[in-house]
Amino acid sequence: MKKENQKWMKWPLGIILCIFAFSSCAENKYDLEHFPKDADPIIVGTRLVNRFLEQPHSQYGNPLRINEPRVNITYPDVCAWVGGLWFAKSVDNKELTNRLEERFLPLLAEESRLQPVPNHVDNNVFGTLPLELYMQTGKEEYKKLGMMYADTQWQLPEEGYTPEQKKWSEHGYSWQTRIWIDDMFMITAVQGAAYRVTKDTTYATRAAREMVFYLDSIQQGNGLFYHSPEAPFCWGRGNGWMAVGMAELLRILPEDNTYRPEIMKRYLKMMNKLKECQQENGMWLQLVDDPSMWEETSGSAMFTYAMIVGVKKGWLGKEYAEAARKAWLSLVKYIDENGDMTNVCEGTNVGFTQKYYRDRVPLTGDIHGIAPMIWCAYALTCNDL
């Protein structure tokens, strides 16, 4: 018998069991594959997608606006819808995939009036949805519709634009540029999807160049982002849009893309600061860097998603796996008995005082909260991000 084995045999059994228990616990905190049943990403993700499907189209995600007439499909629904398609494919749930597609079909027929007018970042992101459906089904009508939204985001319309929008277009940026933090998901999502569909690097490069412009405009020295140049506050969900936007863009950008190194550097800088700002229970706050603020779920879920992607892609070390696991385990506790997320910041314009962000209503059932939780469930279950 080897000497090291003989040494173990001399130790009391209780001590040996404690050592192995401690070792198992230490490994577990980095584990992004095994969770308690109430936090199982397949169970949670399925529940949330079903919850999304059983509700009518929302009005900018807000459950308090349920009785307002629907003018078009709004971006929170698009985010949940696309996430649902990702998740259903990841867990091979064809029934969910079929239901998500069936929900879309009326938009090509009797509900076509709900297709958004392609004149704003919040509208053009709709194109991500038919493009994802095309990638999963191969149906050309989905591709045609989605590419229209990707292309019109860079094509200055013949009329109805402002001098500033014309300026952005002449400089090679989207005419829909406005330097609000939300844009770096809304613009890059549809352009990234167009690149994945066509393999035309024009779409990837224009999205990356736009991203670097926004990084130079509103990222602060500590890695966080102001809501806009005029709103010097590090709003949680706004920073979430940026975190996910960078993660998603880095997922699809070719390794030799000119802008990739800068985006990666800025992403890593943001992730490092987010890890510092994470609360002891795993959550993040309504203003990320203000410890007096309330815990907010949509931004927290977005940060969690960006970290899961980074860990799985090898961009981030295991300490981020620990942060992501802690966040996920905390976030699932904010799902109520109906399958709704609680503590979701209501839809938010740029604000000019700290009080404005503090006083935003924390809603239950806002789609802004369900969407990034579905993304997290997808990321945790996907083996080929």
N, C-alpha and C positions, 0 to 999 in steps of 0.2 A: 504494500500500500504506500502511495506517495506521502511524503512528509506533510504536505499542505493538507491532505485529507485527514491525516492523523490529528493535526492541530484542530481542525473543525470538530472532530469527534470528542475532544476534551472539553468543549464549551457546553454549558447548560443548554438544553433544548429551547427553553424560553427565550434566551438571548439570541440564539440562531434564528428562531421564528421572527423575533422583532427586527433583526437585521434584514431578513428577506422581505418583511412587510414594508420596512422603510424604503428599501431599494425599489420595490414595486410601486410604492406611492410616488417616489421621486421620478420614476419613468412615466408614470401615468399623467403627470401634469403637462407633459409634452405631447400626449396622445391625441391625435386628431381623427382617429378611426373608431375608437370604442367609447361609448357614452352610456350613462344610465338610461333606462327605458324612456323616461319622461323627456330626455334630451336627445333621443335617437334621431339623427337628421332625416332618416327615411320616414319615420313616423311623423315628425314635426313638419317636414316639407310637404308630405302628402296632405296633412291636415290643413296647412295654410293654402295650398293650391286649391283644394276643395272649397275652402272658405271664400277664396277669390271668385271661383266659378259660380257659386250659389248666389252671388250678389249681382245686381244690375250694374251697368257701366257707371262709374263714379263721376263726380264733378270735381276734378282736381284732387281726388282722393278723399275729400272731406265728407264724413258721414252726416254732418249737420246740413249739407246741401243736397240731400237725397231727393228732395221734392222739386228741385230746380229743373227746368227743361234742359235736355242734353243738346249742346250745339255741336260737339265733336268728341271723339275719344281723346282723353287727356293723358298726359305723360305718366302719372302714377300707375294707371292701368296698363300702359305699354310696358313699364318696368316689371310689373308683377306678371304680366302675360308672357313676356320673353323669358323671365326667370322660370316660370312654370314649364315652358317648353324645354329649357336647359335641364331642369330637374327631372322631368318625366323621361327624357332621353337617357339621362345618367343612370336612373334606377330601372330603366327598361319597363316603364309603366305605360303601355300602349293605350290603355283605356283613358288615362289622363291626357295623353297626347291628342287622342281623337277628340276629346271634349274641348280641349283648348282650340283645336282647329275648327270644330263646329261652331264655337262661339264667334270665330272670325268670319265665317262664310257670309252671314247677312251683310257684312260691311262691303261686300262685293255686289250686293243686290239691293234688297229693300232698305238697308240701312246705309247705303253708300253716302248719303248726306252727312254721315258722321265721320267720314274721312277728313282729317284736318286740312285746312288751307295751308299750303307749304310756304309760309311767310314769316316764320318765327322758330327759334331753336326748340321751344316747347312743343311746336307742332311737327316739325320735320323729324324729330326723333321717332315719330310713329313709324317711319320707314323701316326701322330696325325690326319691327314685328313681322311684316310680310317677308322680309329678307331671311329671317330665321325660319319661317315656315317654308320658304323655298329650299333652304339648305336641308330641311328635314323631309320634304316631300318631292322636291324636283318640279313642282307645278309652276309653269312659266308665268301665269298671271300674278303670282306672288312676287316673282322677281321683277316684273315690269313695274308693278306698283311701288315696290320698295326702292328701286333705282331712281324713280322719278323724285322721291323725297331726297335721296342722296345728291342727285345732280342739281336740283333746284336750290340746294343750300349754297351752292357756289355760283349759280347763274343769276346775275342781277336782273330783276324783272324789268320789263319795258317801262313800267310806271309804278308809282306808289312807294318809291324808296326815298330816303332822306340823303342830303349831301354827305353825312357821315357814313352811311351805308355804302354810298358810291365810293368813298375814300377807301374803306376797307377792301372793297372789291378790286379797286385799281392796284392795291398793294398785295394782292394775291391771297387775301384772307376771305373767309365767308362774309358775305354782305350782312349776315345776321349777327355778326360779332357785336358784343356789347360790354364785354369784360365783367360779367357776373360769374361768380364761381360755379353756379349750376351748369353753365354752358359746356364745361369741360367733360361732362358726361353726355349731354344732349347732342353736341356736335360730334364728338369722337365716336359715340356709339353707332350712329347711322353710317358714318364714313368708314368705320372699321368693319361693319357688316358688309358694306359694299365691296370693300377690298377682299373679304373672305369669299364673297360670291364670285367676283370677277377675276381675282388675282392681279388686278391692275394696280400697280404700286402708286398710281396717282392719288387714289383715295387714302392710302395709308400715309403717304408723305404729306398731303394737305392737312390731315388730322394731326399729325405729329408737329408740323410747323405751327399750326394754330395753338397746340398745347404749349409749346415753348414760349410763344408770345404771351399767353396767359400766365405761365410760370414767372416770366420776367416782370409781369405787371402787378401781380397780387400775392405772390408767395413772399412771406416774411423771412427774416434771417434765422428764426428758430424752426422753420420748416412748415409752419401753419399758414393759412391763407385768410386774407380779409375777404369779406363778402363781395366787395367791389372796391375800387379805389376811393369811392366816396363814403364807404361804410366800413370803417376800420375796426371790425369786430370779427372774431374767429368763430362764426356760427357753426354749430355742430353738423347739421345735415349738409350745409354748404361745403364744409371741409370733406364730408363723406362723398359728395358728388366728385370732388377732385380726386380723392383717394381711389375710388373705384374707376374713375376715368383713366387715371394713370395706369392702374393695374390692368385694365382691359386693353389699353393701347399697347402696353408692353407685351401682353400675351400674343398679340398678332403682328407686331412690327417685325420686319425682317432684321436679322442680326446686323446687317450692314447698312441699315437706315441711318442717314446722317444725324438725325435728331435723337436716336435711341439712347446714346450715352448720357446726354443731358437730362432726358426724362427719367432715366434710371437713377441718376444722382439725386435729383429732386424728390423722387418717390422715396428713396432710402432715407433722405433727410426728414421727410414728413413722417415716415413710419417710426423713426427714432423718437421724435417729439411726441407722437401719439402714445407711444409706450410709456413715456414719462408722465403723460397727463392721465393715463388710465387710472380709474378709481380702484380702491382696494377690492371691491366686489366685482370688478371686471368691466364696469360701465364707463361711459364718457358723458360729458355734460353739455347742456344747451349752448353755452359758450365754452369751447373746449378748454381754454386756459383760465377760466374764472371759477375758482373752487366754491364760490357762493351760489352757483347756478344749480338747477335741478337736473336729474338724470334724464337723458333723452334717448329713445330707443332707435329711431331711424338712422341717426348719425352713428350710433354705437354699432349697429348691424353693418353699416357700410364699412366702417373701419375694420370690423371683424372679417368681412369678406376680403378686403384688400390684403389683410395679413395672411389669411388662409391661402390665397392665391400665391402670395410671395413665398410662403414656406414651401408649398408644393412645387413651385417652379425653381426653388433653390436660390432665390434672391435674398431670403431672410433666414437668420439662424434660428435655432430651436427655442430661444427665449421668446420669439414671436409666436411660436406654436403654443407656448404656455399662455401668452396674453390672449390669443385667439380662443383657446379652449375655455379660459376663465370667462371671457366675454360671452361666448355662446351659452355656457351653463347659467350665466346670469340672465341673459336675454330671454331664454325660454320661460323664465318665471314671470315675464311680463305678458305672456299669452293668456288671455282670460278663457273662461269656460266656453265661450262661443267661437274661439279660434281667432279672436281679434287681438292685435297688438295694442297695448296701453302705453301711455306716456309718449305719444307721437306728436312732435311739434306740428302745429297747424301750418298750412301753406304760408310762406313768409317772403315778403318783399324786402328790399334792402332797408335797413334801419339805421338811424343816426344817433341813437342813444343806447346805453346798456339796458336801460329799463324796457325799451322796446322789445328786446330779445327775451328778457326775463318774463315779460307779461304775455308772451305768445302762449296760446292755450294748448296744454297737453291733452291731446284727443285719444279716445279709444276707438279703434276701427278704421283709422285713416289708412288708406292704401299705401301712403308713403312708408308706413312701418312694415306692412306685410311683404312688400316687394324685396327689400334687401335681406329679410329673413329667409325668403325663398332662395335668393342668390347664395346665402351662406349654406343652406341645406344642399344646394347643388354642388358648391365647391367642396364640401365635406364628403360627398358621396362620389365625386367624379375622380376617376383614375387617370384621365388624360386631359387635364386642363390645358 
